[in-house]
Amino acid sequence: MKQSKKGLSNWLLIGGVVILAAAPLIFARNAEFAGADDRATKAVTEIQPGYKPWFQPLMQLPSCEVQTFLFASQAALGAGTLGYLIGLSKGRSEQTKNHNEHSD
């Protein structure tokens, strides 16, 4: 009984993620998707047109797709690392708990 509830919960979570990912693409069809950097640059130049940035990028990327790919790669690497650390911590606590139960 527990296994079927767990399987249903997993499918509901996957469905929720798919809906959350697809909803902006469906409901905001003609919206302009811009990053926070672009919006911040636009806001700063509206407030102070003569503003000069303090730093320049180390390298110019050839296209927006490359920039998006690098951002997604960073997010995936961070999520993977975080998931690994959470799993490691959970596994160690389970191991300690099981060891303490069997030593009594």
N, C-alpha and C positions, 0 to 999 in steps of 0.2 A: 504494500500500500504506500509506504514512504517513497519508494522508487518512482512510482507513477506521478506522485505530487511533485517530486523534484524535477522529473522530466517535463511536466507541464509548466512549472515555474521557469525552467530554462527556455522553453519555446516562447513563453510570454515575454520574457526579457529580450530575447532575440527579435521578436516582433516589434516590441517597443523601440528598440534601437533603430530598426529599419524605418519605422514610421517617423521617428525624430530626424533621421537623416534625410528622408524623402520629402517631408512636409515643406521645408523652405523652398525646395526646387519646384514643388507643385503649386503652392499658394503665392509665391512671389516670382512669377514667371519672368516679368520684364524688369525686375529689380537689378540695380547695379551692385554687385558684390565687390566691395573694396576693403582692403585691409586697414587696420588701425593706423599704420604708418602713413598711408596715403591721406586719410582723413585728418590726421594731426598736422601734416605738412600743409594741407589746404587751409585749415583753421588758423595756423600760425601766420601764413602769408596774407590772409585776410585781415588779421589784427595788426600785423606789422610787416608791410610789404618789403622793406629793406633787410629783413632778417637773413643772416648768413649762418648756416649750420656750423657747429663747432668741430664736427668730425666728418670725414668722408668714408664711404664704405671701402673695405680693403680690396674688394674686387667687384666689378660689375657683372652680374649674371646675364647670360645671353637672352633669357626670356622669362616671362612670368611663370611658365610651367616648371622651369628648373627651380625657381624660388619656392613654388608651391611644393614640389617634390622634396626639397631639403627641409621645409617646415614640417611636412607630414612625416618624414624620416625621423626628425628630432622628436616629434610627438610619439611615434611608435616606439622608439628606443627608450624614451622616458617612461612610457606606460609599461613596457616590458620589464624594465628595471624595477619599477615600483611593484608590479605584480609579483616578480621573483622575490623581492624582499619581504613582501607581505606573506607569501607562501612559505618562505623559509622561516619566518617568525612563527607562523601558525604551526608548521611542522615541528619546530623545536619545542613549542609549548605543549603540543600533543605528546611528544616523546617524553618530556619531563613528567607530564601528568600520568602517562601509562607506566613510567618507571616508578613513580611514587606509589601508585596503586598496587603494583606487583611486589614492592619491597615490604609492604605492611603485613 
